[in-house]
Amino acid sequence: MSKAAPAKKSVAAAPPPGCTLDINDPQVQSAAIRIQASYRGHRSRKELREKGPPRVLEPLKDVVLIEGSAAKLTCRISAFPDPFIRWSKDGKELRDGPKYRYVFEDPDVVALVVRDGELADLGQYSINVTNPFGQCSDSARILVEVPAKIQKGPDNTKARKGATVTLTAEILGEPAPDVGWTKDGEDIEEDDRVFFEIGSTTTTLTIRRAVPQDSGKYEVYVENSLGMDQSFARVDVA
């Protein structure tokens, strides 16, 4: 039997010209950091950020809130170290709780959820972002839409001839509703004796120098793009 030939020592092949890497080269170090970050997830990427004051990357946008539903204001920010977030409405700070919910969707996106929408939620909302290096802020409006409704209708009224009769209804709606009055199913034609006024939350029908012919069934109605409502009252003049 022949002897086995002695094993040859493996010799690493020299890299092709131009393919050597200098680990002290700043560009090589930067590339290595980027490669590591891509495998270590957003937490690693966040740790590699440069420290500095927060910035707004995508600003808040106005939103429409339908009565009874929820609205969400969303803002994308850049901040490292982690910032302190504060939301406010018309200059008054909002506390995280059942009505207002602070939401952190990822390291860069923060949001405010406004629940159980109502007309009182209409206003200017602001976010203030602060860290040890500075602060930034942004604002947007929540626009509330409420179907037209009569909160309280006019009362039945009895009056003497010559007296002044007033019928008042409490109204609500956003956009502001159209308002009208009728008598016995016919639209009231206003003059200096019979006329009605419309305020932000009430409407009042006035009948001056009342006469028996003013007796009848009066209706007030309100309507906007989201709905309508009506209420009735009886007037008797003797």
Summary of the structure (lengths in Angstrom):
residues: 238
radius of gyration: 35.6
end to end distance: 141.0
largest distance: 141.5
contacts: 603
relative contact order: 0.13
helix: 12%
strand: 51%
